[in-house]
Amino acid sequence: MKLLITRRMPARVLAAAEARFDVTSRAEEARVLTAEELRAALRDFDAVMPTLGDRFSAEVFADVPGPRCRLLANFGVGYNHIDVEAAARAGVAVSNTPGAVTDATADIALSLILMTARRLGEGERILRAGNWVGWGPTQMLGTHVSGKSVGIIGMGRIGKAIARRCHYGFGMEVVFHNRSPVADAGIPARQVAMAEAMAQDFVVVAVPGGKATHHLIDAAALAAMKPTGIFVNIARGDVVDEAALIATLAAGRIAGAGLDVYEFEPKVPAELMAMENVTLLPHLGTAALEVRENMGMMAVENLIAHLEGRDLPNRVN
């Protein structure tokens, strides 16, 4: 079975794939697949391990009727770059890697809360530039985190992991908004309307990407935030109307933001990069070797199940 791996993988993952498949790896390519490469992937391979940015759109599937490819084993829990309905119509299964990313992504959410609230990135820039003149009682005053409130938008695996860290680690009051009722949040927490969740000291977005959540956080949602509120996004970039967020920050209507994802990544707006009250990370949510290995091995498990004619452990369509 011919397998295309669209990006460089950890050595353990590549070895596991090569043990069972005829692998073509784009190990030297950091860029996403072009439109022609996407079509070729469907035409020329039995399965593909794509990842973020490899946009298998409805148009791409329409251009390749009767594709040879029968599985897109996505490397990552998020799969909004794949039109799963178009894939299903073309007879292509789609799988993802849930669970493996949960704790690492939740850790990044807490990192962004702390970095933004305590002005850690700004402080490091001052020090590295040689502009630190010494400690003082009013130096770099930020926002205290412990004992504050957090509104979590999306109470799935990652949302619950963030909630546990906020509640047990920082004694925070947790409220959350979710599209469906959550019977057990795992900690003392209240399910509330979107506006109330947005009106907390900290707001963390942890919903899946896709059509249903595109621009879920728009100007109206941001308007519900406190002037002292801090906004964090570790979900998908296009969940947030980036122009609305920039306008909100520029007008001083919220205190700051911490972002690991962007609407048009890897492009990051110059306006965001110029704001000292915004923490910007280059999509580091799962950037730990053991996590990326676990993600890759989960994708390989889906591929092997497909090869052996078994049900996919993590099928999404």
Disulfide bonds with the S-S distance in Angstrom:
none
